[in-house]
Amino acid sequence: MNRKPLSELVKIISGGTPKRSIHEYWNGSIPWISVKDLHQGKHIYRTERFITESGLKNSPTKLLIKDDIIISARGTVGLVSMINEPMAFNQSLFGLRSGKEITAEYLYYWLKLNVSYIKNNVHGSVFDTITRDTFNIIEVTYPSLEEQKRVTEILRLLDKKIEQNHQINDNLSQLMILIFEKFQSENTFNESTIGSIASLSKGLSYKSKFLDPEKENSESKFFISLANFDIMGGFKFGKMKYYFGPYKERHIVHPGELLSGATDVTQERKILGSPVIVPNLAQNMLYSLDVFKIDVDERLRYWLYMQMQTPSYRGQIEGAATGTTVLRVPKDVIENFKIALPNEQQLDEFNTLIVPFVKIHELNFNEIRNLEATRDALIGKLIN
């Protein structure tokens, strides 16, 4: 076995952010990665933000290439993904380009296995932070190139299936939107408001000392926050944390219930008001103060979920949000939003159409979790 500091095995690439005040730098064709994008599986296939060629040339950001590794360096330290196509990235991340002694895939799996080791070597009193010096401290143990390739071929098969399931679920989400739009165009409905069919409540005002990304035991519960909201209207579990502090009955959320983002940072606006159907992660879960729980009759749940993904809904929510650094949407804005309300027959027809897609989505979601657990167990046995 070989052993060297990580800095001797890779080229370390720093990221950056184009000036947000210059519109010509944004909404181009170049994917730009932030920490939010590191929850899609092994590879990053899409990003929330894009920059232009001018933004790339006039900022510290760099362009990563296929098979480069990206690792989060601030805040949530140690999230790791691989790049599938050229992408730029921000200053909260480092890009790692493997050299001749270690393959990119082997390094990716080594990093995933050794997240705790990496976290024990971070710097910073307020935020945990990886610096360039950290890569001098972290030592990687690795076998021959032939053995590296043998190991990664096994793990690659599992990750390929995981990513296929992610893609299927993304496609299902798009199909559900098309079904909803077609159903709306073919029918006439009564007008109502969200507040007339549902009630909204905010979640737990928590203290960070009660949160832990790894402390899973009989006393802890999954804690759902904005980090678990996907811009596609789905649920991300890659950043799940466990809560082991005090809570009240009203802070519990159950599988199948509907949540909505209550806040977002001013520059993103991707999660504000975004709906999520809670997956079957555990019997009882808790949700944060940045999230609304929307109590609605189960038969109306999917109809309301689709209404909350329409451009008119998102536009009204964003337009009414207030705040400078953090945007907040008042509860009454959501409650007063006008929706189309189906009659009993229309609702039955719609649910007959949409529920099968929801069930397939949920099955894929659960299979992803099981496959990831199997893969992570294998990494522990195959990677030194």
Kinemage of the C-alpha trace (Angstrom):
@kinemage 1
@onewidth
@group {chain A} dominant
@subgroup {mainchain}
@vectorlist {calphas} color= white
{ca met a 1} P 0.000 0.000 0.000
{ca asn a 2} L 1.062 3.556 -0.713
{ca arg a 3} L 0.540 6.565 1.545
{ca lys a 4} L 0.909 10.244 0.663
{ca pro a 5} L -0.578 13.637 1.590
{ca leu a 6} L -3.596 14.398 -0.569
{ca ser a 7} L -1.897 17.556 -1.844
{ca glu a 8} L 0.775 15.406 -3.556
{ca leu a 9} L -1.788 13.270 -5.372
{ca val a 10} L -4.055 15.957 -6.852
{ca lys a 11} L -4.120 19.399 -8.377
{ca ile a 12} L -6.108 21.681 -6.049
{ca ile a 13} L -8.372 24.174 -7.846
{ca ser a 14} L -10.101 27.118 -6.157
{ca gly a 15} L -13.505 28.484 -7.104
{ca gly a 16} L -15.166 31.874 -7.061
{ca thr a 17} L -18.342 33.855 -7.679
{ca pro a 18} L -18.934 36.428 -10.444
{ca lys a 19} L -20.275 39.759 -9.194
{ca arg a 20} L -23.987 39.240 -8.652
{ca ser a 21} L -24.705 42.897 -9.433
{ca ile a 22} L -23.524 42.465 -13.032
{ca his a 23} L -26.387 40.746 -14.871
{ca glu a 24} L -24.205 39.953 -17.891
{ca tyr a 25} L -22.322 37.418 -15.765
{ca trp a 26} L -25.387 35.307 -14.938
{ca asn a 27} L -28.006 33.062 -16.570
{ca gly a 28} L -25.677 31.860 -19.298
{ca ser a 29} L -24.925 28.297 -20.403
{ca ile a 30} L -22.101 27.360 -17.997
{ca pro a 31} L -23.242 25.344 -14.943
{ca trp a 32} L -22.019 26.961 -11.710
{ca ile a 33} L -21.842 24.716 -8.630
{ca ser a 34} L -22.654 25.691 -5.062
{ca val a 35} L -22.902 23.448 -1.996
{ca lys a 36} L -26.643 23.048 -2.682
{ca asp a 37} L -25.834 21.053 -5.815
{ca leu a 38} L -23.816 18.340 -4.049
{ca his a 39} L -26.755 16.039 -3.269
{ca gln a 40} L -27.503 14.356 -6.576
{ca gly a 41} L -25.560 11.151 -6.137
{ca lys a 42} L -22.088 10.399 -7.381
{ca his a 43} L -22.173 12.964 -10.193
{ca ile a 44} L -23.555 16.473 -10.495
{ca tyr a 45} L -25.957 16.543 -13.421
{ca arg a 46} L -27.615 19.914 -12.911
{ca thr a 47} L -26.978 23.142 -11.029
{ca glu a 48} L -29.338 25.786 -9.719
{ca arg a 49} L -27.310 28.639 -11.206
{ca phe a 50} L -25.551 29.246 -14.533
{ca ile a 51} L -22.980 31.845 -15.544
{ca thr a 52} L -21.862 33.307 -18.862
{ca glu a 53} L -18.473 33.214 -20.578
{ca ser a 54} L -18.024 36.808 -19.434
{ca gly a 55} L -18.749 35.773 -15.848
{ca leu a 56} L -16.182 32.984 -16.103
{ca lys a 57} L -13.490 35.278 -17.482
{ca asn a 58} L -14.100 38.134 -15.061
{ca ser a 59} L -14.191 36.263 -11.754
{ca pro a 60} L -11.975 33.914 -9.709
{ca thr a 61} L -14.087 30.881 -10.637
{ca lys a 62} L -12.466 28.122 -12.680
{ca leu a 63} L -13.831 25.512 -15.069
{ca leu a 64} L -13.627 21.915 -13.896
{ca ile a 65} L -13.575 19.071 -16.407
{ca lys a 66} L -15.086 15.591 -16.575
{ca asp a 67} L -14.025 13.330 -13.677
{ca asp a 68} L -12.724 16.179 -11.522
{ca ile a 69} L -13.844 15.911 -7.896
{ca ile a 70} L -15.588 18.687 -6.003
{ca ile a 71} L -15.539 18.874 -2.181
{ca ser a 72} L -17.349 21.328 0.110
{ca ala a 73} L -14.926 23.381 2.185
{ca arg a 74} L -17.134 25.651 4.310
{ca gly a 75} L -20.181 25.179 6.497
{ca thr a 76} L -21.179 21.616 5.655
{ca val a 77} L -17.681 20.236 5.184
{ca gly a 78} L -16.839 17.083 3.294
{ca leu a 79} L -19.668 16.716 0.755
{ca val a 80} L -18.135 15.090 -2.322
{ca ser a 81} L -19.244 14.696 -5.955
{ca met a 82} L -17.694 14.076 -9.354
{ca ile a 83} L -18.034 16.288 -12.403
{ca asn a 84} L -19.704 14.825 -15.489
{ca glu a 85} L -19.160 17.810 -17.816
{ca pro a 86} L -17.340 21.169 -17.677
{ca met a 87} L -18.671 23.236 -14.760
{ca ala a 88} L -17.593 26.304 -12.771
{ca phe a 89} L -17.927 26.514 -8.982
{ca asn a 90} L -17.914 28.908 -6.046
{ca gln a 91} L -15.395 29.682 -3.313
{ca ser a 92} L -17.037 27.379 -0.742
{ca leu a 93} L -15.730 24.399 -2.717
{ca phe a 94} L -12.423 22.985 -3.910
{ca gly a 95} L -11.854 21.123 -7.149
{ca leu a 96} L -9.481 18.138 -7.060
{ca arg a 97} L -7.899 16.766 -10.255
{ca ser a 98} L -6.251 13.398 -9.709
{ca gly a 99} L -2.721 12.692 -10.949
{ca lys a 100} L -1.040 9.546 -12.204
{ca glu a 101} L -0.912 7.631 -8.926
{ca ile a 102} L -4.593 7.557 -8.018
{ca thr a 103} L -7.733 7.360 -10.152
{ca ala a 104} L -10.474 9.943 -9.752
{ca glu a 105} L -13.043 7.282 -8.856
{ca tyr a 106} L -10.901 5.655 -6.192
{ca leu a 107} L -10.203 9.058 -4.629
{ca tyr a 108} L -13.926 9.882 -4.707
{ca tyr a 109} L -14.801 6.742 -2.747
{ca trp a 110} L -11.842 7.230 -0.390
{ca leu a 111} L -13.063 10.735 0.415
{ca lys a 112} L -16.625 9.527 1.051
{ca leu a 113} L -15.316 6.880 3.434
{ca asn a 114} L -13.082 9.325 5.292
{ca val a 115} L -15.430 12.272 5.811
{ca ser a 116} L -14.992 12.089 9.600
{ca tyr a 117} L -11.197 12.081 9.183
{ca ile a 118} L -11.454 15.144 6.961
{ca lys a 119} L -13.703 16.965 9.440
{ca asn a 120} L -11.198 16.355 12.209
{ca asn a 121} L -8.637 18.289 10.172
{ca val a 122} L -10.675 21.406 9.390
{ca his a 123} L -9.840 24.931 10.493
{ca gly a 124} L -12.062 27.687 11.814
{ca ser a 125} L -13.802 28.726 15.007
{ca val a 126} L -17.128 29.981 13.600
{ca phe a 127} L -17.434 27.778 10.514
{ca asp a 128} L -15.706 24.471 9.892
{ca thr a 129} L -13.479 25.195 6.914
{ca ile a 130} L -11.152 23.197 4.702
{ca thr a 131} L -8.154 25.245 3.565
{ca arg a 132} L -5.326 24.377 1.187
{ca asp a 133} L -3.233 23.479 4.239
{ca thr a 134} L -5.805 20.801 5.119
{ca phe a 135} L -4.839 18.861 1.990
{ca asn a 136} L -1.248 18.740 3.272
{ca ile a 137} L -2.449 17.160 6.520
{ca ile a 138} L -4.847 14.588 5.046
{ca glu a 139} L -2.945 11.440 4.125
{ca val a 140} L -4.383 8.972 1.632
{ca thr a 141} L -3.621 5.251 1.685
{ca tyr a 142} L -4.072 3.654 -1.742
{ca pro a 143} L -3.193 0.417 -3.574
{ca ser a 144} L -1.868 -0.099 -7.102
{ca leu a 145} L -3.744 1.360 -10.060
{ca glu a 146} L -4.853 -2.129 -11.061
{ca glu a 147} L -6.373 -2.758 -7.628
{ca gln a 148} L -7.979 0.699 -7.610
{ca lys a 149} L -9.761 -0.037 -10.887
{ca arg a 150} L -10.944 -3.446 -9.669
{ca val a 151} L -12.481 -1.930 -6.541
{ca thr a 152} L -14.174 0.995 -8.291
{ca glu a 153} L -15.731 -1.240 -10.965
{ca ile a 154} L -17.763 -2.943 -8.221
{ca leu a 155} L -18.898 0.293 -6.602
{ca arg a 156} L -19.620 1.919 -9.959
{ca leu a 157} L -22.405 -0.574 -10.695
{ca leu a 158} L -24.286 0.431 -7.563
{ca asp a 159} L -23.829 4.143 -8.203
{ca lys a 160} L -25.024 3.727 -11.778
{ca lys a 161} L -28.307 2.250 -10.536
{ca ile a 162} L -28.637 5.003 -7.922
{ca glu a 163} L -28.189 7.695 -10.548
{ca gln a 164} L -30.642 5.971 -12.904
{ca asn a 165} L -33.263 6.075 -10.161
{ca his a 166} L -32.572 9.758 -9.550
{ca gln a 167} L -33.059 10.439 -13.266
{ca ile a 168} L -36.271 8.401 -13.369
{ca asn a 169} L -37.653 10.418 -10.461
{ca asp a 170} L -36.748 13.695 -12.167
{ca asn a 171} L -38.575 12.496 -15.292
{ca leu a 172} L -41.574 11.430 -13.207
{ca ser a 173} L -41.721 14.912 -11.665
{ca gln a 174} L -41.815 16.470 -15.125
{ca leu a 175} L -44.515 14.040 -16.264
{ca met a 176} L -46.650 14.877 -13.234
{ca ile a 177} L -46.467 18.568 -14.114
{ca leu a 178} L -47.538 17.846 -17.704
{ca ile a 179} L -50.457 15.683 -16.507
{ca phe a 180} L -51.570 18.405 -14.123
{ca glu a 181} L -51.367 21.124 -16.800
{ca lys a 182} L -53.335 19.018 -19.294
{ca phe a 183} L -56.000 18.172 -16.707
{ca gln a 184} L -56.394 21.852 -15.851
{ca ser a 185} L -56.748 22.854 -19.498
{ca glu a 186} L -59.468 20.255 -20.123
{ca asn a 187} L -61.685 21.075 -17.129
{ca thr a 188} L -63.500 23.985 -15.503
{ca phe a 189} L -63.097 24.486 -11.763
{ca asn a 190} L -64.428 26.559 -8.918
{ca glu a 191} L -62.109 29.183 -7.421
{ca ser a 192} L -60.842 28.888 -3.859
{ca thr a 193} L -57.779 29.742 -1.750
{ca ile a 194} L -55.147 27.596 -0.060
{ca gly a 195} L -56.251 28.894 3.334
{ca ser a 196} L -59.822 27.719 2.779
{ca ile a 197} L -58.753 24.076 2.327
{ca ala a 198} L -55.577 23.901 4.437
{ca ser a 199} L -53.951 25.251 7.595
{ca leu a 200} L -50.293 26.277 7.876
{ca ser a 201} L -47.953 25.944 10.843
{ca lys a 202} L -44.237 26.541 11.338
{ca gly a 203} L -41.804 23.996 12.687
{ca leu a 204} L -39.290 23.711 15.469
{ca ser a 205} L -37.140 26.622 16.602
{ca tyr a 206} L -34.057 24.545 17.217
{ca lys a 207} L -30.620 24.973 18.690
{ca ser a 208} L -27.677 23.620 16.719
{ca lys a 209} L -26.358 21.774 19.766
{ca phe a 210} L -29.270 19.340 19.362
{ca leu a 211} L -28.454 18.613 15.710
{ca asp a 212} L -25.999 16.006 14.465
{ca pro a 213} L -25.595 14.585 10.930
{ca glu a 214} L -24.420 11.238 12.272
{ca lys a 215} L -26.050 10.746 15.678
{ca glu a 216} L -28.730 8.199 14.836
{ca asn a 217} L -30.141 6.301 17.820
{ca ser a 218} L -33.429 5.382 19.465
{ca glu a 219} L -33.822 8.892 20.875
{ca ser a 220} L -32.985 10.885 17.739
{ca lys a 221} L -35.382 11.808 14.940
{ca phe a 222} L -34.888 12.901 11.365
{ca phe a 223} L -34.906 16.690 11.158
{ca ile a 224} L -36.245 18.187 7.929
{ca ser a 225} L -34.988 21.624 6.898
{ca leu a 226} L -34.666 23.669 3.693
{ca ala a 227} L -31.556 21.624 2.884
{ca asn a 228} L -33.902 18.741 2.048
{ca phe a 229} L -35.901 20.693 -0.547
{ca asp a 230} L -35.107 20.049 -4.197
{ca ile a 231} L -35.706 22.667 -6.901
{ca met a 232} L -37.576 19.976 -8.870
{ca gly a 233} L -40.195 19.745 -6.113
{ca gly a 234} L -38.721 16.579 -4.626
{ca phe a 235} L -37.029 15.588 -1.386
{ca lys a 236} L -33.243 15.471 -0.920
{ca phe a 237} L -32.051 13.186 1.844
{ca gly a 238} L -28.317 13.573 1.265
{ca lys a 239} L -28.134 16.244 3.948
{ca met a 240} L -30.364 14.637 6.581
{ca lys a 241} L -29.580 15.495 10.175
{ca tyr a 242} L -30.725 13.946 13.423
{ca tyr a 243} L -32.365 15.880 16.262
{ca phe a 244} L -32.113 14.704 19.850
{ca gly a 245} L -33.388 17.703 21.823
{ca pro a 246} L -36.808 18.700 23.209
{ca tyr a 247} L -39.817 19.203 20.926
{ca lys a 248} L -43.612 19.406 21.041
{ca glu a 249} L -46.268 17.283 19.381
{ca arg a 250} L -47.001 20.011 16.807
{ca his a 251} L -43.411 19.800 15.543
{ca ile a 252} L -43.906 16.218 14.313
{ca val a 253} L -44.490 15.582 10.627
{ca his a 254} L -45.543 12.213 9.196
{ca pro a 255} L -44.819 10.439 5.872
{ca gly a 256} L -47.070 11.720 3.083
{ca glu a 257} L -47.689 15.140 4.625
{ca leu a 258} L -47.053 18.346 2.685
{ca leu a 259} L -44.347 20.881 3.545
{ca ser a 260} L -43.425 24.226 1.988
{ca gly a 261} L -40.296 26.381 2.166
{ca ala a 262} L -40.921 29.499 4.285
{ca thr a 263} L -37.576 31.270 3.737
{ca asp a 264} L -34.714 31.464 1.244
{ca val a 265} L -31.582 33.506 0.645
{ca thr a 266} L -32.147 36.600 -1.477
{ca gln a 267} L -29.850 35.575 -4.317
{ca glu a 268} L -31.337 32.107 -4.858
{ca arg a 269} L -35.147 32.158 -4.517
{ca lys a 270} L -35.300 28.534 -5.646
{ca ile a 271} L -36.821 27.001 -2.528
{ca leu a 272} L -39.121 29.840 -1.432
{ca gly a 273} L -42.628 28.378 -1.268
{ca ser a 274} L -41.449 25.162 -2.897
{ca pro a 275} L -43.581 22.146 -1.864
{ca val a 276} L -42.321 18.765 -0.683
{ca ile a 277} L -44.215 15.574 0.113
{ca val a 278} L -42.538 13.928 3.104
{ca pro a 279} L -41.174 10.475 2.203
{ca asn a 280} L -41.346 7.445 4.465
{ca leu a 281} L -37.984 7.977 6.186
{ca ala a 282} L -39.094 7.139 9.706
{ca gln a 283} L -42.275 6.850 11.713
{ca asn a 284} L -41.932 10.341 13.215
{ca met a 285} L -39.914 13.273 11.916
{ca leu a 286} L -39.462 16.899 12.949
{ca tyr a 287} L -39.361 19.994 10.754
{ca ser a 288} L -37.634 23.336 11.139
{ca leu a 289} L -38.807 26.906 11.700
{ca asp a 290} L -37.907 27.692 8.063
{ca val a 291} L -40.635 25.318 6.861
{ca phe a 292} L -44.448 25.429 6.805
{ca lys a 293} L -46.424 22.249 7.399
{ca ile a 294} L -49.593 22.363 5.318
{ca asp a 295} L -52.418 20.325 6.828
{ca val a 296} L -54.822 19.421 4.045
{ca asp a 297} L -57.236 16.578 3.405
{ca glu a 298} L -55.339 13.607 2.011
{ca arg a 299} L -57.501 13.517 -1.125
{ca leu a 300} L -56.536 17.116 -1.931
{ca arg a 301} L -52.873 16.726 -1.069
{ca tyr a 302} L -51.476 15.938 -4.536
{ca trp a 303} L -53.724 18.515 -6.197
{ca leu a 304} L -52.421 21.232 -3.885
{ca tyr a 305} L -48.850 19.966 -4.288
{ca met a 306} L -49.115 20.443 -8.063
{ca gln a 307} L -50.774 23.869 -7.698
{ca met a 308} L -47.800 24.996 -5.631
{ca gln a 309} L -45.406 24.179 -8.475
{ca thr a 310} L -47.090 26.438 -11.040
{ca pro a 311} L -45.258 29.563 -12.287
{ca ser a 312} L -48.131 31.789 -11.081
{ca tyr a 313} L -47.788 30.470 -7.529
{ca arg a 314} L -44.002 30.794 -7.434
{ca gly a 315} L -44.176 34.282 -8.948
{ca gln a 316} L -46.683 35.535 -6.382
{ca ile a 317} L -44.749 34.038 -3.472
{ca glu a 318} L -41.457 35.570 -4.598
{ca gly a 319} L -43.098 38.930 -5.252
{ca ala a 320} L -44.583 39.094 -1.758
{ca ala a 321} L -41.486 37.917 0.128
{ca thr a 322} L -39.677 40.405 2.333
{ca gly a 323} L -36.130 40.606 3.670
{ca thr a 324} L -32.638 41.723 2.706
{ca thr a 325} L -30.309 38.784 3.331
{ca val a 326} L -33.017 36.187 3.918
{ca leu a 327} L -36.373 36.289 2.162
{ca arg a 328} L -39.432 35.351 4.201
{ca val a 329} L -42.873 34.633 2.864
{ca pro a 330} L -45.718 35.644 5.234
{ca lys a 331} L -48.138 32.828 6.038
{ca asp a 332} L -51.150 34.843 4.868
{ca val a 333} L -49.648 35.232 1.380
{ca ile a 334} L -49.755 31.474 0.918
{ca glu a 335} L -53.161 31.206 2.587
{ca asn a 336} L -54.662 33.861 0.268
{ca phe a 337} L -53.280 32.397 -2.945
{ca lys a 338} L -56.162 31.593 -5.304
{ca ile a 339} L -56.359 28.036 -6.584
{ca ala a 340} L -58.596 26.023 -8.867
{ca leu a 341} L -60.681 23.650 -6.773
{ca pro a 342} L -61.954 20.430 -8.408
{ca asn a 343} L -65.286 18.846 -7.555
{ca glu a 344} L -65.453 15.325 -6.130
{ca gln a 345} L -65.572 13.621 -9.522
{ca gln a 346} L -62.721 15.699 -10.949
{ca leu a 347} L -60.617 15.036 -7.861
{ca asp a 348} L -61.134 11.288 -8.162
{ca glu a 349} L -60.149 11.395 -11.843
{ca phe a 350} L -57.034 13.437 -11.109
{ca asn a 351} L -55.882 11.206 -8.255
{ca thr a 352} L -56.394 8.134 -10.440
{ca leu a 353} L -54.000 9.701 -12.953
{ca ile a 354} L -51.361 11.068 -10.587
{ca val a 355} L -51.135 8.617 -7.663
{ca pro a 356} L -49.415 5.823 -9.670
{ca phe a 357} L -46.610 8.252 -10.561
{ca val a 358} L -46.275 9.296 -6.913
{ca lys a 359} L -46.040 5.660 -5.794
{ca ile a 360} L -43.355 4.827 -8.362
{ca his a 361} L -41.447 7.940 -7.263
{ca glu a 362} L -41.627 6.764 -3.643
{ca leu a 363} L -40.484 3.225 -4.505
{ca asn a 364} L -37.489 4.623 -6.390
{ca phe a 365} L -36.722 6.932 -3.485
{ca asn a 366} L -36.657 4.027 -1.019
{ca glu a 367} L -34.551 1.923 -3.372
{ca ile a 368} L -32.029 4.755 -3.645
{ca arg a 369} L -31.686 4.812 0.138
{ca asn a 370} L -31.207 1.031 0.308
{ca leu a 371} L -28.680 1.034 -2.534
{ca glu a 372} L -26.725 3.862 -0.918
{ca ala a 373} L -26.609 1.973 2.375
{ca thr a 374} L -25.300 -1.117 0.555
{ca arg a 375} L -22.736 0.934 -1.353
{ca asp a 376} L -21.496 2.700 1.773
{ca ala a 377} L -21.080 -0.626 3.554
{ca leu a 378} L -19.053 -1.954 0.602
{ca ile a 379} L -16.875 1.154 0.536
{ca gly a 380} L -15.926 0.431 4.119
{ca lys a 381} L -14.830 -3.093 3.176
{ca leu a 382} L -13.137 -2.335 -0.161
{ca ile a 383} L -11.397 0.998 0.482
{ca asn a 384} L -8.543 1.236 2.978
